[in-house]
Amino acid sequence: MQRAWKRVKANKGSAGVDGLDIAQTAEHLRWVWPELRQQLLSGSYQPQPVRRVGIPKPDGSERELGIPTVTDRLIQQALLQVLQPLIDPTFSEHSHGFRPGRRAHDAVLAAQRYAQQGRHIVVDVDLSKFFDRVNHDILIDRLKRRINDPGVIRLVRAYLNAGIMDGGVVMDRHEGTPQGGPLSPLLANVLLDEVDKELERRGHCFARYADDCNVYVRSEKAGERVMRLLRRCYNKLRLVINESKSAVASVFGRQFLGYALWQGRGGDVRRAVSAKALEAFKLRIRQLTRGSGGRSMAQVVEKLRSYLLGWKGYFRLAQTPRIWRSLDEWIRRRLRMLHLRHWRRGKTIYRELIRLGASSWVAESVAALSRRWWHNSRSAIHNVLTIAYFDRLGVPRLS
């Protein structure tokens, strides 16, 4: 339990429906832990409802999270630490999501490997609202096949049946395992492993990360057969395929976990950031470098740095140095424009550029068109506000 508490503290996170944050929960548990422990041992413990939180998605829809109380996160984490070592080794080698020692990059590299082998057709399946549609009875049945402990089964079902609070109203939940609790990813893998095993039994090459699964074949005819198989498998689990987002198509026209594949010279299959991910990246950079809000350049760079380092870390597998250089140039042009907007008046622009080492001619020409920020950001100002200048400010390079 101590190890579980350290993990919950490290993950931080907000309060649940009881309004208690991590520090407040620690104090609360000093008084109630003996009673809570007895309830857990006797099987009478009842989890509190989760707090509904909607996270906006790029397509305008929302991803629904269910935030448990800190106490319930602690119990779920302790349960996870017991169950994961027992269950995880039984999962398919093609499953990469939410597993110790595995990550999204492993799934992307597997996809590239299959395409390099000549499997240029992908069966790309998107499950509609997977976490909201998990059937409790089916999930518990699959869990019972792996563990023989009535107390654990009872506690897992109690968490599945815990209500969800939205706007102060608690609603019963008869299906779904809300994202937000430590236990949900493991339970998702327990359910979907059945499909993995069927694909393995038939000798298919595939990569799955959580509910995102791609199967790689050599022909469209084979792909259609696999799609029919997957429909039967998911229907058996009472899961629904989102037909508008699923397809049997060329591997070079689809994205997987934010990456796309492309063919270089000699047929070599390479990795790139998908067009959709690039679009989302540019949108976020525009938001972070918007010229309003009274933020200093240091404040802008601090938030920009955090985002760029995280994005670069995830997409470091992309084999597109030319795109990285182009994005670096575009980001620094945005920052030059922001500098000019901060300085605003022609006199201020002239004075600041001279201070930074610009010639009188450059400073005068830029100051004369003081309101043309985007135009000026491409002028000779780039010889003053150089890449090295932004390096000193702490702006990371992608290239």
C-alpha positions in Angstrom: 0.0 0.0 0.0 2.9 2.3 0.7 4.2 1.8 -2.9 0.8 2.5 -4.3 0.6 5.7 -2.3 4.0 6.9 -3.7 2.7 6.3 -7.2 -0.6 8.2 -6.6 1.4 11.1 -5.1 3.8 11.1 -8.0 0.9 11.1 -10.5 -0.6 14.1 -8.7 -4.1 14.7 -10.2 -7.1 16.5 -9.0 -9.7 15.7 -6.3 -12.6 13.4 -6.8 -16.2 13.9 -5.7 -15.2 14.3 -2.0 -13.2 17.4 -2.8 -10.1 16.1 -1.0 -6.7 16.6 -2.7 -3.7 14.4 -2.0 -2.5 16.2 1.1 -6.0 16.3 2.5 -6.6 12.6 1.8 -3.3 11.7 3.5 -4.6 13.4 6.7 -8.0 11.9 6.3 -6.6 8.3 5.9 -4.8 8.7 9.2 -8.2 8.5 10.9 -10.2 6.2 8.7 -7.7 3.7 7.5 -8.4 1.0 10.1 -12.1 1.0 9.2 -11.3 1.2 5.5 -9.0 -1.7 5.7 -11.6 -3.8 7.5 -14.2 -3.0 4.8 -11.7 -4.1 2.1 -11.0 -7.4 3.9 -14.6 -8.1 4.5 -15.7 -7.2 1.0 -18.1 -4.5 2.2 -16.2 -1.5 0.8 -18.2 0.7 -1.6 -16.2 3.0 -3.9 -17.4 6.6 -4.3 -18.7 7.8 -7.7 -16.2 9.2 -10.2 -16.2 12.9 -11.1 -17.0 13.4 -14.8 -14.5 15.6 -16.7 -14.8 16.3 -20.4 -11.5 16.8 -22.3 -11.9 18.5 -25.8 -10.6 16.5 -28.7 -9.2 18.0 -32.0 -12.4 17.0 -33.9 -14.6 19.1 -31.5 -15.9 16.1 -29.6 -15.1 15.3 -26.0 -13.2 12.5 -24.3 -15.0 11.6 -21.1 -12.8 11.0 -18.1 -14.0 9.7 -14.7 -11.8 10.9 -11.9 -12.0 8.7 -8.8 -11.3 10.1 -5.3 -7.7 10.0 -4.2 -8.6 7.2 -1.8 -10.1 5.1 -4.6 -7.1 5.9 -6.8 -4.9 4.5 -4.0 -7.0 1.3 -3.7 -7.1 0.8 -7.5 -3.3 1.4 -7.7 -2.7 -1.2 -5.0 -5.0 -3.6 -6.8 -3.1 -2.9 -10.1 0.2 -3.7 -8.5 -1.1 -7.1 -7.4 -2.9 -8.0 -10.7 -0.6 -6.7 -13.3 2.4 -9.1 -12.6 -0.1 -12.0 -12.7 -2.1 -11.0 -15.8 0.3 -9.0 -18.0 2.6 -11.9 -19.0 -0.4 -13.6 -20.5 -1.1 -10.8 -23.0 -0.2 -10.9 -26.7 3.2 -9.7 -27.8 1.4 -7.5 -30.3 -0.2 -5.5 -27.5 1.8 -2.4 -26.6 -0.5 0.0 -24.7 -0.4 0.5 -20.9 2.0 -2.3 -20.2 5.3 -2.3 -18.3 8.3 -1.8 -20.5 6.1 -1.1 -23.6 5.1 2.2 -25.3 3.5 3.6 -28.4 6.8 3.8 -30.2 7.0 0.0 -30.1 3.7 -0.2 -31.9 4.8 2.3 -34.5 8.1 0.4 -35.2 6.1 -2.8 -35.5 3.8 -1.2 -38.1 6.9 0.0 -40.1 8.4 -3.5 -39.9 5.3 -5.1 -41.3 5.0 -2.6 -44.1 8.7 -3.1 -45.0 8.0 -6.8 -45.3 5.5 -6.0 -48.1 2.3 -5.8 -46.1 1.1 -2.6 -47.7 -2.6 -3.0 -46.9 -3.8 -2.1 -43.4 -7.0 -3.0 -41.7 -7.5 0.1 -39.6 -10.2 -0.4 -37.0 -11.6 2.3 -34.8 -13.9 1.3 -31.9 -16.7 3.6 -31.2 -16.5 5.0 -27.6 -14.7 1.8 -26.4 -14.2 2.8 -22.7 -17.9 3.9 -22.5 -19.2 0.6 -23.9 -17.3 -2.1 -22.0 -19.8 -4.7 -21.0 -19.4 -5.4 -17.3 -20.6 -9.0 -17.3 -18.3 -10.0 -20.2 -15.3 -8.2 -18.7 -15.9 -9.9 -15.3 -16.2 -13.3 -17.0 -12.9 -12.7 -18.8 -11.2 -11.6 -15.6 -12.5 -14.7 -13.8 -10.7 -16.9 -16.4 -7.4 -15.3 -15.2 -7.7 -15.0 -11.5 -9.5 -17.1 -8.9 -10.1 -14.7 -6.0 -13.8 -13.8 -5.3 -12.8 -10.8 -3.1 -10.8 -9.2 -5.9 -13.6 -9.9 -8.4 -16.1 -8.4 -6.1 -14.0 -5.2 -5.6 -13.4 -4.8 -9.4 -17.1 -5.1 -10.0 -17.8 -2.5 -7.3 -15.5 -0.1 -9.2 -17.2 -0.9 -12.5 -20.7 -0.2 -10.9 -19.7 3.0 -9.1 -21.8 5.8 -10.4 -20.6 9.0 -12.2 -21.2 12.5 -10.9 -22.0 15.2 -13.4 -23.1 18.6 -12.3 -23.8 17.4 -8.8 -26.1 14.5 -9.9 -24.9 10.9 -9.5 -25.9 8.6 -12.4 -25.8 4.8 -12.2 -23.5 3.1 -14.7 -24.3 -0.2 -16.2 -21.5 -0.3 -18.8 -18.1 1.2 -19.4 -14.9 1.6 -17.5 -14.2 5.4 -17.4 -10.7 6.6 -18.3 -9.1 8.2 -15.3 -8.6 5.4 -12.8 -5.4 3.3 -12.5 -7.2 0.0 -13.1 -9.1 0.9 -16.4 -6.2 0.3 -18.8 -5.5 -3.2 -17.4 -9.2 -4.1 -17.6 -9.3 -2.8 -21.2 -6.4 -5.1 -22.1 -8.0 -8.1 -20.4 -11.1 -7.6 -22.6 -9.3 -6.9 -25.9 -6.7 -9.7 -25.5 -9.3 -12.1 -26.7 -9.3 -10.5 -30.1 -5.5 -10.4 -30.1 -5.3 -14.1 -29.4 -7.7 -14.8 -32.3 -5.6 -12.8 -34.7 -2.5 -14.6 -33.4 -4.1 -18.0 -33.9 -4.6 -17.1 -37.5 -1.1 -15.9 -38.0 -1.8 -12.2 -38.6 0.7 -9.4 -38.2 -0.8 -6.6 -36.2 -0.1 -3.9 -33.6 -2.5 -2.8 -30.9 -2.2 0.2 -28.5 -5.2 0.2 -26.1 -8.3 0.2 -28.4 -6.3 1.3 -31.5 -5.6 -1.8 -33.6 -4.0 -2.1 -37.1 -3.7 -5.4 -39.0 -1.2 -5.6 -41.9 -1.9 -7.8 -44.9 -0.7 -8.2 -48.5 -3.9 -7.6 -50.4 -7.3 -5.9 -50.2 -9.1 -9.2 -50.4 -7.2 -10.5 -47.4 -7.9 -7.2 -45.6 -11.7 -7.6 -46.2 -11.5 -11.1 -44.7 -9.8 -9.7 -41.6 -12.3 -6.9 -41.3 -15.2 -9.4 -41.3 -13.3 -11.5 -38.7 -12.9 -8.4 -36.5 -16.5 -7.5 -36.8 -17.4 -10.9 -35.5 -14.9 -10.8 -32.6 -15.9 -7.3 -31.5 -19.6 -8.1 -31.8 -19.1 -11.1 -29.5 -17.7 -8.6 -26.9 -20.6 -6.2 -27.6 -18.2 -3.6 -28.9 -19.1 -1.4 -32.0 -16.7 -0.6 -34.9 -16.9 3.1 -36.0 -17.4 2.4 -39.7 -16.8 6.0 -40.8 -13.3 5.9 -39.3 -12.3 2.3 -40.1 -11.1 1.1 -43.4 -9.1 -1.4 -45.5 -6.7 0.8 -47.3 -3.1 1.4 -48.3 -0.8 1.7 -45.3 0.7 4.8 -46.8 -2.6 6.7 -46.6 -3.5 6.1 -43.0 -2.1 7.3 -39.6 -1.3 5.2 -36.6 -0.8 6.8 -33.1 0.0 10.1 -34.8 2.5 8.7 -37.2 2.3 8.1 -41.0 4.4 5.8 -43.2 5.9 6.7 -46.5 8.2 5.1 -49.1 11.6 6.5 -49.9 13.9 5.6 -52.6 14.3 1.9 -53.3 11.0 1.1 -51.5 12.4 1.8 -48.0 9.5 2.4 -45.6 10.0 5.4 -43.4 8.2 7.1 -40.5 6.7 10.7 -40.5 4.5 12.8 -38.4 0.9 12.5 -39.8 -0.7 15.4 -41.5 -3.3 15.5 -38.8 -0.7 15.6 -36.0 1.2 18.4 -37.8 -2.0 20.4 -38.1 -2.7 20.0 -34.4 0.9 21.0 -33.6 0.7 24.2 -35.7 -2.6 25.1 -34.1 -1.1 24.8 -30.6 2.0 26.8 -31.6 -0.3 29.6 -32.9 -2.1 29.6 -29.6 1.1 29.7 -27.6 2.6 32.5 -29.7 -0.6 34.6 -29.9 0.2 38.3 -29.4 -2.4 39.0 -26.7 -2.7 38.5 -23.0 0.0 40.7 -21.7 2.5 37.9 -21.4 6.3 38.5 -21.4 8.5 36.7 -23.9 9.9 34.7 -21.0 6.4 33.5 -20.1 5.7 32.6 -23.7 9.0 30.7 -24.0 8.4 28.8 -20.8 5.1 27.3 -22.0 6.4 26.9 -25.6 9.5 25.0 -24.3 7.4 22.6 -22.2 5.2 21.8 -25.2 8.0 21.5 -27.7 10.0 19.1 -25.6 7.1 16.8 -25.0 6.1 16.9 -28.7 9.6 16.3 -29.8 10.0 13.4 -27.4 7.0 11.6 -28.7 7.7 12.3 -32.4 11.4 11.7 -32.3 11.0 8.5 -34.4 10.0 10.6 -37.5 12.5 10.4 -40.3 11.9 13.8 -41.8 14.7 16.2 -41.1 13.6 18.6 -43.8 10.2 19.0 -42.1 11.9 19.6 -38.7 14.0 22.4 -40.2 10.9 23.9 -41.8 9.0 23.8 -38.5 12.0 25.4 -36.7 12.1 28.3 -39.1 8.3 28.8 -38.8 8.3 28.7 -35.0 11.1 31.3 -34.9 9.3 33.5 -37.4 6.3 33.4 -35.1 8.5 34.5 -32.2 10.0 37.3 -34.2 6.5 38.5 -35.0 5.6 38.3 -31.3 8.7 40.4 -30.4 7.5 43.1 -32.8 4.0 43.0 -31.4 5.4 43.4 -27.9 7.5 46.4 -29.0 4.5 47.8 -31.0 5.6 51.4 -31.7 8.2 52.3 -34.3 10.5 54.1 -31.9 10.5 51.1 -29.6 11.2 48.7 -32.4 14.1 50.9 -33.7 15.6 51.2 -30.2 15.4 47.4 -29.4 16.8 46.4 -32.7 19.7 48.7 -32.4 20.3 47.3 -28.9 20.4 43.8 -30.3 23.0 44.8 -32.9 20.9 45.6 -36.0 22.2 48.2 -38.5 20.5 51.6 -38.7 19.1 50.7 -42.1 17.5 47.4 -40.9 16.1 49.1 -37.8 14.7 52.0 -39.7 13.1 49.8 -42.5 11.4 47.6 -39.9 10.3 50.5 -37.7 8.8 52.3 -40.7 6.4 49.4 -41.2 5.8 48.8 -37.5 2.3 47.3 -37.8 3.3 44.7 -40.5 4.5 42.2 -37.9 4.3 39.0 -40.0 5.8 40.7 -43.0 8.7 42.1 -41.0 9.3 38.7 -39.3 10.7 37.6 -42.7 12.8 40.6 -43.4 16.4 41.3 -42.5 15.3 41.0 -38.9 16.2 37.3 -39.0 19.8 38.4 -39.0 19.2 40.0 -35.6 16.8 37.7 -34.0 18.7 34.6 -35.1 18.4 31.0 -34.2 21.3 31.4 -31.7 19.3 34.3 -30.1 16.3 32.0 -29.5 18.6 29.2 -28.3 19.8 31.6 -25.6 16.1 32.3 -24.7 15.7 28.5 -24.2 13.6 27.7 -27.2 14.3 24.0 -28.2 15.1 23.0 -31.7 13.2 20.2 -33.4 16.0 19.6 -36.0 
